[in-house]
């Protein structure tokens, strides 16, 4: 019989968030596949865990993934951990899971801390519907296309962003999404845990120098909830233009009808063209 691939959550900051079950599994498995073995070694030392580790990251995932698969098929159980939180979310562990599932190997979660959901429940934004978008593309063209496609989503959107790219990301977010409510969360579960709430432009002005990885939560678009079929937007704008208004004025009048901003009307029209 094959072994089990365990996806083991680790603390996102506070080590007390490590679960008893996670400690037990990490002690029992044959190998721990870690995104950064040096980082994970500190965690294992803290909890007196002496299980051997193997590095599993973006640079070696193909070769190491096949090796791990062979060991699982030979009957050994293996745990996968990321640097913090749940593995396989914005993490190379996702590809290892696919390999295991395709090979018919049991995959089992060991739940625990997660930055995205921890930020969401404390955000004050809508939690009934949300979309996890992870990290935006690094190149400007791809990033803007990525954001454009998300601009009409009528659910809270959750992003991850590095500190050195945060201001650029928020500037482009304001241009494409308009002045929506957002929440910036950092240092979650740590001593200096912080939530910044407000309009995108306001936070850009008063935000201190970004430090540490951020969770960025953005309120959903009102337009998707208030305009049933997408084609209605084009129809309303075209009607105003047929009556003699220029496109900008036509979008402004459409925005009044649907009680949303002109920016949201523009974004929706643009997303329909993509």
N, C-alpha and C positions, 0 to 999 in steps of 0.2 A: 504493500500500500504506500501511496505517496504521503509526504508530510504536509503540513499546513503552512501557508504563508500568512503571517499575522501582520496587520497594519497597526502599529502601536503608536498612540498619541504620546507626545512628550510635552512638558510645560512650555508655555510661551513666554514665561518670565519668572513667575513664582514657583520654586521647586516643590512647594507644598501641594501643588495641583497634580502631581504625579499620583496615579491611582495604585492601589494595592495590587490589582490584577495586572497592571502593566509591569510592575516590578517582578511579579511572579513569572510572567511569560518571558520577560527578558532574561531571567535566570535559567529558565528551562530549555529555551531553544538552542539549537546547535550553533547558530551563527546570527549575528545582528548585522544587517545591511544598513549602513549609515551614510547620510549625505556628506557629512564631514566627521571623520573618525576622531579628530582632535577635539572637536566640540562635544561630541557624544561621550568621549572618554571622561570628561568632567562630570557628566550626568551619572554615568555608570559608577564612577568612583564614589560619588556622594551617596549612592544607594547600595554600595558594596556589591556590585554586580561584576562578575569576572568572565562573562561570556565572550568568546572571540568575536572580533568585528571584521567586516570587509567593507571597503569603500564602494559606494554606489552613487555616482553623480552623473551629470550631463556628459562629462568627458569620457566615461568608461562604461556607460549603461549597457551598450550592446554586448560587449565581451563579458562583463560581469553578470549581466542578466542571464545569459545562456548558462554560465557556470552555476548560478543560483538555481536555475530551473532544473539542471541535472541533479543537484543535491536534493531538491524537493521530490523529484521523481524517484530518487533512491531511498526515500522514506524519512529524510531529515526535515524538521520544522525550522523555519527561518522567520525572524522578525525584521520588519522594515521600519526605520525611524527617519524622520526629517530633522532638521536643526531645531525646529520648534513647531508644536501643534500637530495636526493630522498629516501623515504622509499621503502622497498621491494627489495633493491639491496644490497646483502650481509647483509641481515637484516631479522629478524623474521616476518616482515610485509608481506613477500611473502606468507607465509602459511595462513595468514588471508585473503589475496586476493583470494587464491584458495578456501577457505571455502565459501566466499561470492559469487564467480562466480558459484560454484557448487550448491549454494542455489538459484541462479537466482537473486541475489541482484546487483543493479547497482554499478559499481566501476568507479570512475572518478578521473583523475589526476589533480593536481594543480601544474603545472610545476615550475621549478626554478633551483637553483644551483645544480651542481653535480661534484664531485671531478674528476672522471674518464674522463669525456668529457672536463672539463675545462683544465685538464692537456694535453689531446690529442691535442686540437686545438693550444696549445702553444708549443708543443713538437718539431715541425719541422720534425717529422716522417710522414709516409704515413697515410693520414686520409681517403682515399677512401675505404679502407678495414681495419677493426679492430675487435679484439675479446676481450671481457672483461672476464678475468679469475678469478677475485676476489682474495681472500686470498688463498695462497697455504696451503696444509695440514701441520699440525704441526709435525708429525712424519717423520723422515728422509726417511724411505722406501717409504711411501705414497707420500711424496713430490717429490722424485726423479722420481717415476713412473708418477706422474702428469706432471712434467716438460718434461719428455721424450716424452709423447704423444703430447705435444704442440710444440716440437722442429722443426717440419716440417711445421708448419703453415706459409703460405706466406702472412700474414697480421700483422699489428702492434698488439702486445699483451699487454693488460693492466692488471697489478696486483695491489693489495693493500698489504702493508706489515707494520708490527709494527716495531718501531725502534730497539727493543732488538733482533729481528730476521733478521734484514736487511742484515748484513754482511754475515751471514750463507747462506741466500737466494741467495745473489749475487754470492758468491763463487760457490755454486752448479749450478747456472744459467750459469756461465762461463764454468764450466766443461761440461755441457750438451748442451748448445746452441753454444758454441764457442765465439770468440771475436766479438760480434755484437755491433752495436750502441744501446745505451740505454739512457733514460732520467729519472732522479729522480726528482720528484716534491714534495714539502712540503710547509706547511703554506700558501696554496693557498688562495688568496684574502686578506691575512693578511699583516701586516706591514713588516714582514720578509719573504715574499714570495720568494721562491728560486727554480731555475731549474738548475740541473747539467746535462751536456750532454757529451757524449764520449763513448769510449769502456768500456766494463764491468770491465776489469782488471785495466784500468787507473783510473776509478772512485773509485774502491776499495782502491787504493793507496792514492789518494788525498782527499777522502771524509772525512769531519769532523765527530765528534762523532754524530751518528744519534739521532735526536730528533723529536718527533711528528710522526704521521702516514705518510707514504710515498705512493705516486702513482708511480709505476715503469712501464715504457713503453719500450718495446723491439721491435726493428725492425724485420720484418718478415723474414722468411727463403727465400733465393734466390733459393734454390734447387727446391722447389715446383713449382716455376714459370718457371724454365728452363728445368725441366725433366717432360714431359707430363705424361705418366702412371707410377705409382710407381714401377711396375715390371721391368722397364727398368734399374733401378739402380742395382738390383740384377743381371740382365742379363749381364750388362757391367762388373761388378766386377767378376762374375763367369767366363766370357770369359778371362779376364786377368789372373785369377788363373789357368785356363786350359792351358794357354800359359806358365805356369811355375812360375808366380809371387806369393809371399806369400800374405796373405790377406791385410796386411798393405800397401804393395806396390801397390796392385791391386786397393785399395781405392784411393791412391794418384793419380794413372793414371786416374781413373774415374773422380776425382775432376778436373783434367786438362781439360778433355773433356767437362764437364758441367760448367766450369768456376766458381767453388765454392770451399770452403775449404774442406780438408779431413775430418775435424770434422763434417761438414754438411752431407757428404756422410755416415759417421759412424752413426750419429744420425738417418738418414733416414732409414738405414738398420735395426737399432735397433728398431725403431718404427714399422717397418713391422713385426717384430718378436713378438711384444707384443700382 
